[in-house]
Amino acid sequence: EEATKHNPLQNDDLAVPRFLVDCINIIEQAHPQDSVYRQEPVKIKQPADLENALKQPLTPVFAVSLLKRFLKELPEQLIPTELNSAIFKIINDPNPDLNRFIEIRNLIQKFPKSNRDTMRLLFLHFHDIIHQSHTMSPTQTSSSKSSESSFIPVSIAALIKSKERTIKYLIQHATDIFERPQTSSTSRVSLIKNVSRSSLHSETIE
């Protein structure tokens, strides 16, 4: 949390990098469907590749690539191991969902603020994207089925090293577990400047 306090990319109200908020805004405004997470990611192998990519209009696909890179390179797990196990146990308990929501919310309060805020931002985003895809696809019959069939939980579970069942549950019930944060929008220009200062030069964005 101390590092977050001095993070120049920190959003005013959330202990998360501002570029992460911007990436989510771009994805939701330009391509509000989960299919964007299935598309081929932008490949960045050399510093020049990144600089060239940043000179182009920032696309939802590039924003997804940056978001995935951020999750992949977190120095610590987004959901700490011991708390991850506790959430998984709650999910599998034969209790009504309302009781589970309360227990999970109480448990999440034990997370560092940066983890809590990042989880809230991400899981509400994934919930909205999947719900929007469900709304636009007449083949889906329920929100639950939409969450189960989406590629997002599988992909994110692998990135943050968490159980797929846990991620599916948190996404499906995100609006019951997390409060929607108040975030201020920022321009694409500031996002491009922030990203160019980041450490994305060494490897390919997956």
N, C-alpha and C positions, 0 to 999 in steps of 0.2 A: 504494500500500500504506500510505503514511503516513496518508492520509485514513481508511483503513479502521481503523487502530489507534484512532482517536478517534471512531469512529462509535458513537453511543449505541445503535444498533439491532443492533450486531454480535452474532452468536451466539458463545457462549463458546468453541466449538471450531473454528468455521469463520469465514473472513474474508468473510462474507456478511451482509446485513441479516437480523436475526432474523425480521422480518415475512415474508421470502421463505421461510424454513423453515416458518413457520406456515401460509402459503398452501398450500404443497405438502402439509403434513400434513392440512389440511382437505380438499383435493381427493382425496387418496388414501383418507382415512377415509370420506368421505361419497359420493364419486362416482368410484370407481376405474376409469373407462373413458374412452377418448380422445374419445368423443362430447361430453364437456363442453367440449372446445376448439372444437367446431363451433357451440355455442350462441351466441345473440346476446349480446354483451358488455354489461355494465352501463354505461350512458351517464352520464357526469358532466360537465355543462357549466358549472354554477355552483357556487360554494362551498357554497350551501345544499343542493344536490343531494348533495354528498359527505357533508355532516353528517347529512342524513336517511338516506342509505344506511348510514352507520356505526352508526346507532341500531338498525338491523334486524339480525336474526341473520345472521352472515356465511355466505354460501352458497358452494358450490364455483364457481358462475359468477362471482361477485364476486371470489373469490380468483384465478381465471384471468385476469380483467380486470386485477387489480393486478399479477400476474406478467408479463403481456404489456406493461403500461405500463412496468414496471421495465426490461425488456429493450429496449423501444423508446427509452427516454430515457437509456440508458447513455452517459456522456460519451465513452467510447472503445469500440471494438469488443471484444466478449467474446473472440473469437479474432482476435488481431492479424493484419493483412493478410499479412505475410510468412510467418507461421507457418501461416496458413490455406492458403496456396499450397503449403507444404511438406507439410502433412497430405494435401492433395488429391493431390499427387504420390505419396505413399506408398500411398494407397488404390488408385491406378491402376497401381502397379508389379506385375508378374507374380510376386509372392512369395506364399508361404503366409500365411494369416491370422495365424498365430502370430508370424511375423516382423514383420508389419505392426503387430500389437499392441505389440510391444516397441519398435519405432521410434516409434510414436505416443506411447507412455508417456514415452519419453525426451524427445521433443520438447515434450510438455506440461509437463515439469519446467522448461522455459525460460520458461514463462508467469509473470506476477506471481501471487503466492499467491491474491489475491482472484479472479483469473480462473480459476485452477485449481480452487479450491473451488467457485466458482459453476458451472463446467462440470460438475464431478463431481456436484453436487447435482441440477442440472437434467437432465443426460442419463440418470442413473440413474432419476430420476422419470419421464421420458418413456418409458424402456424398460419400467418396471414398469407404467405405465398402458396402454401398447400390448399388453404381454404379457397383462395382465388382461383386456383387451378380446378378445384372441385366444382366451383360455381360455373366455370366456363366449359366444363366437360359433363355432358349429360349421361355419360356412361357410369359415373360414380353415383352410388346410392346413399352414401352417408359420409359425414365428416370423418368418422372413425376409419371407414374403409379407405378413404382418400389418404389418410395418414399412413395406413398400413401399406398401401401400394406405392407410395411416393419413394423416390430414390434418395431423397434428402436424409432421412434418419440413418440409413445404412452408411452413406458417405460421411456424415458428421460424426457418427459413433466411431468410425475408424480414425478420423482426424484427431479427436480429443480423447481417444483411448477409453471409451466408455461402452457399457453394454447397450446393444441395439434396442432392447426392450425398454431400457430406461429412457433413452433418447426419444423413442416413439411416444412414450407416455407423457414426457415433459412437453413435447411439441403438441400433441393432441389436446392436452389440458392446460396449455400455456396461459390462456386468459383466466383460468381459475386459480392458477398458482402465482403468476407474476402480475404486478401492477404495471400499467403502461407508463413509461417514463416520459417526461416532458423534455423534448430535445429541440434545439434550434437548428435550422437548416443552414448549411454553409455552401459556398460556391464551388464549382468544379475546379476553378483555378487554384483555390487554396488546397484542395485535395491533391492536385497534381504536384504542388510545391511540397506538401507534406510527404507524399510518397517518395519523391525524388531524394529526400533526406534519409529515407529508411534504409534498412540493410537488405534490400532485395537483389543486390547485384551478384551474389555469390553462386546461387543455384537457380535451376529452372523452377518457375512457379507451376505447381501441380494442381 
